[in-house]
Amino acid sequence: MRKLLMTVGATASCVMATGVYAQSSVTLYGIIDVGVMHVSNAGGHSQTLEQSGMFNGNRFGFRGDEDLGGNWHALFQLEDGFNANNGTFGQGTNASGTTSAVTRLFGRMAWVGLKSPWATVSLGRQYDFMYDFAAIAVSNYVGSYMHRPGTGNTILGNNGSTTDFDRIGGARVDNSAKITSTPLGGFTLGALYGFGGQAGAFSNGSTQSFGLKYANGGLLADAVWTNLKEANSLSSYRVYGAGARYQFGPLRFSGLYTNAEWTATGDRVDTVEFGTQYRFTPAFSVAVAYFYSKPNNEKKNVIMQGTRNQVGVMADYAFSKATDVYATLDYQRAKNGYAAQIYNLSPTDAKTNHQTMVGVGLQHFF
């Protein structure tokens, strides 16, 4: 009898211990960002309209974390984008970039993974490592219109992703496996493979991405290489870059270089950007940014024609940690007579080589 009681007691202790560390949590989060903007040159005319996501793309999502014990965790993330002007989904397009009957319930992210003391492995629809530049890019504090012109879908397709040609706005990879190391001495390594899924042609349509990050105090530096192999395997779209951001008290500096190339034609676009932000008070900040994009084969480049110069200015005031208002100004000019196109505005919006956008907006984080 005593032996039986000891066995039952030991079993109960194990069950109780399991309950102690097998704790889980699910977090609902999101951003709602809406503003009013005026564009100087939309098809040769000025235009004033309400715009969804001028500073940050609207989204809501769920994060899950279950503590498995021994510094192991089960993780998941489901995230969808939406248009705050009319409530429609933000990601619902097919590979050709045209509207389709497919509705993506979680078009921004949908993945599940395991985190160990050494690395995190995740499977599903995820960002490649070019998106890590979002923390360094000047759009991080000047607004989404400082991303590159949205011309990437002419080659890459859309797939419910942003279409800026160097992918830093957030290109998602379906059917992907991703591993990211635990930081060691400030360094983090990562690799991603997106399965093409073609029978008898394993690599066709696949994506490979590698990232190296260093963080120490106010310094954040990153280097990334990503390759998308086309479905017919005849060519690839390759993007790489390196950049750094440094925070010194109320002042932040950042610089970034990217190169996008389509191997089928040898066309490429080199982009350099710089920016700074100064926080006058904990609630009020002002940021200024500049980017320069230079295509080779300038008159025939299929990625983007015409060298671009763009400047952006933003002032932001936070009522609280969750709510702020902002005002933004962006100006872009294209050389050699090509039409300018600020990010998120259609390539046909500007009929001349310059375009100005002025906007005010309100965003709330939850």
N, C-alpha and C positions, 0 to 999 in steps of 0.2 A: 504493500500500500504506500509505504514511504517512497519507494522507487517510482511509483506511478505519479505521486504528487510532485516529485522533483522534476519528472519529465514534463508534466503539464505546466509547471511553473517556468521551466526553461523555454518552452514553446511560447508561452504568453509573453515572456520578456523579449523574445525575438520579434514577435508581432508588434509589441509596443515600440521597440527600437526602430523597426522599419517605419512605423508611423511618424517617428520623430524626424527622420531625415528625408522621407519621401514626401516632401511638401511641394505643392505646386501653386502657380499663380498665373492668371490671365489678365492682361492689361489692355484696355481699350484706349486708343489714342487717335489724334488726327489734327489736321490744319484746315481752316476755312479762310480763304483769302479772296477778296473781291475788291475791285476798284473801278474807277472811271478814267478812261484814257482818251487822248486826242492825238491822232496821227496826221502828220502834215501832208503825206503823199500816199493815198490809197487809190491806186488806179488813176493817178493824175488829179485827185481831189482830196481835200481834207475830210477827216472823219472823226466823230466823237461817239464813243460806245462804252458800254459796261463790259469789263473784262474779268474773267475768272483766272485767278492764279498769277497775278503780275509779279509778286515777290516769290512766293512758293506755290508749287503745284498743290491743289486741293486733294486731300486724301483722308481716309480713315482706315484703321487696321486693328489687328489683335496680335499681341505678343504673348507667347506662352513659355513658361519655364518650370520644369519639374526637377527638384533636387533628388538625384538618385543615390546620393551618398558617395563618399570617397572622392569628392570634387568632380563628379560626373553629373551632367545635366542633360535632360531631354528638352529641346527647344522647338518652337515653330513660330512662323510669322505669316500672316495673311493680310494683304494691304491692297486697297483699291483706290483709284483716282476717280474724281468726279468733277463735273462742271457745275459750279455753284450758281450760275445764271439760270440754268433750267433743270438741274438735278439729274442730268444724264450721266452715264458711265464715262470715265475718261479714257479707258482703253477698250476698244472694240473693233479692231481692224485686222485684216488678214495680212499675209506676208507681202502682198503687192502694194499695201498701203491704202487700198480702197475700202470703203465701208462694206462690211459683210454682215451676215445674219448672226455671226458668232458674238455672244455677249460674254465678256470676261468679268466674272464676279470679283475676282481678285487679280486684276490685271497688272498691278505694280509688283507684287510679290506673292508667292505661294510656295513655301518650303518647310521642310521638317529636318531636324538635325540632332546630332549628339555632340556635346562639349565635354572634352576630357581635360586632364591637367596639361596636356601637350598641344592639343589642337581642337578645332571645331570642324566637323564634317556635316554638310547639308546637301539636300537633294530637292529639286523642284524648279520653279521659275524664279530666277535670281538675277541681280545685277552682275555684270562683269566688273573687273577691277578698275576700269576707266572711271567708274562712278565714284571711286575713292577720291578722285580729284575734286569732287564737289565741295569737299571741306577746305580745299586750297584755292579753288577758282574764285575770281572776284565776284561772280554771281552769288556767292555765299552771303555777301553783304551789300550788294548793289542791285540784285534782282535778276530774274530769269532772262530778261532781254539782253543780258551780257553773255548769254550762251552764243554759240555760233549760229549762223543762218540755218534754217531747217531744210537742208537740201539732201540729207543722207538717204531719204527714202527712195530717191531715184535709182539708187544702186542697192541699198541694203534691204529695201522694203521697210514696213513700219512695225509689224508684229506687236502693235500696242505700245510701242516705245517712242521716246522722243527721237527726232530725226536730225539733230545737229550732227554735223559730219564727223566730229571726233569723239562722240559718244558720252561726253562728260555730263550731259543732261540726264542720262539714265537709260541706257539700252539694256533691255532684259534678255536673258538667254533661257529659252524653254529647255526642258529635259536636261538640266545641267547638274553636275556634281561639283561641289566646291569644298576646298579645304583651306583653313586659315590657321596659322600657328598661334599659340599663346605668346604674347610679347616676351622677348628675352633680351635684356640689356637695351630696351627701347626699340628693338627691331621686330617686325612682324612680316612673315612670308605668306604668300597665298597663291593658289592655283585653281583654275576652273576649267572644266571640260563640258561642252554642250554637245550632246549626242545628235548626230544628223538623222539617225534612224532609218537609213536606206538599206534595204536587203542587198547583200553582196557588195556594198560600197560603204564600209564603216566610217570613213572620214568625210565623205561628201556631206556638205551642209553643216559640218561641225564647227564649233567655236572653241578656241583655246585662249586663255587669259592668265597672265602671271603678274603679281604685284609684290613690291618690296616697300615697306613703310618704316619710317623712323620717327619716334616721338620722344621728346625730352624737354620737360619744362614748357616754355613758350614756343618751342620749335616743332614743326611738323613737316616732314619731307616725304615724298612719294615718287616712285618710278614704276611704270606700268607698260606692258606690251599685250595687245589683244589681236587675234587673227580670226576672221570669219571666212571659212572656206565655202565657196559657192556650191550649190546643189549639183551642178554639172562638173565640179572639180577642176574646171579649166582655169580658174583664177581665185584670188582671195582679196578681201578688204582688210588691210592691216592698219592698226593705229598704235602709236606709242607716244610716251611723253614723260616728263619729269617736272617737278615743281616743289615749292616750299612756301610755308607760311610761318611768320614769326610774330608773336604777341609780346609786346613790351609795355606793361602797364595799360594805359588807355589806348595805345597806338598799336595797330596791326598792319603788317606789310605782307604782300603775297606776290609771287611770280610763278608763271607756268608756261611751259612749251609743249606743244603737241604736233604730231605729224600724222596725217591720214593719207593712205595711198591705195589705189585700186590697181592691182597688178595686171589686169587685162589690158590696160592702156598705158600704164606707167604714170598716170596723172596722180598728183599729190597736192596737198595744201599744208603749208607750215603756218602755225599760229603761235604768237607770243602775246602774253597779257601781263599787265601789272596793275596793282591796286593798293589802296590804303584806306583804312578806316580809323577815325578818331572818336572816342567816346568822351564827350564833354562832361556828361554826368552819367550816373548809372542808367538813366532813362533815355538820354538823348545822344544820338550819334550821327555823324556825317561820313559818307564814303565817296571816293572818286576812283574810277577805273578806266582802263584803256586796253583795247586789243587790236592787233594787226594780223591779218591773214593774207598770205601770199601764195597763190596757185602757180605751179609751173604750167607750161603750155597755156598761158593765160587766156587766149582767145578760144581754145578748144577744150579746156579742162572740163571733164564731165562731172566732177564733184562740185566745183564752184568757179564761175568765171568772174574775173575782175578782182584785183587787190582791194581789200577792205580795211578801213580804219573806223573804229567805233569808240566813242567815249560815253561814259555813264556817270551820273551823280545821283545819290540818294540820301535823303534825310529821314531818320526814323525816330519816333517818340513812343516809348512804352508806358502805357497806363499801369501795367502790372506785368508779372512774369508771363502772363498768358495772352495779353491783348496789346497791340500796338497799331499806330497809324504811320503812314509813310508817304513821301512824295518823291517821284523819280523822273529823271530826264535822260533820254538816250538819243544819240545822234550817230548815224552811220553814213559813210561816203564810200562809193566804189569808183575806182579809177577806170580809165579807158571807156567810159560811156556805158558801162554795164549797170543794170538796175540794182539798187541797194535793197536789202531785205533784212530787217531786224528780226531776230529769232521769234518764233511763234506767229509771225505775219507771213501770209502766203507769198511765195516767190513772185506772184503776179501783182502784188499789192503796190509796188513802187514802179513807176514807169520811167523815172529819172534816176540819176546816180546818187541821190541823197534822200534821206528820210529821217524825220524827227518824231519822237514819241514822248509825250508828257502825260504823267498819270499820278493820281492820288488813290490810296487804297487803305483798307482795314483788314487786319488778319488776327485770327484767334487760334490759339493752340489749346488742345485739350487732351 
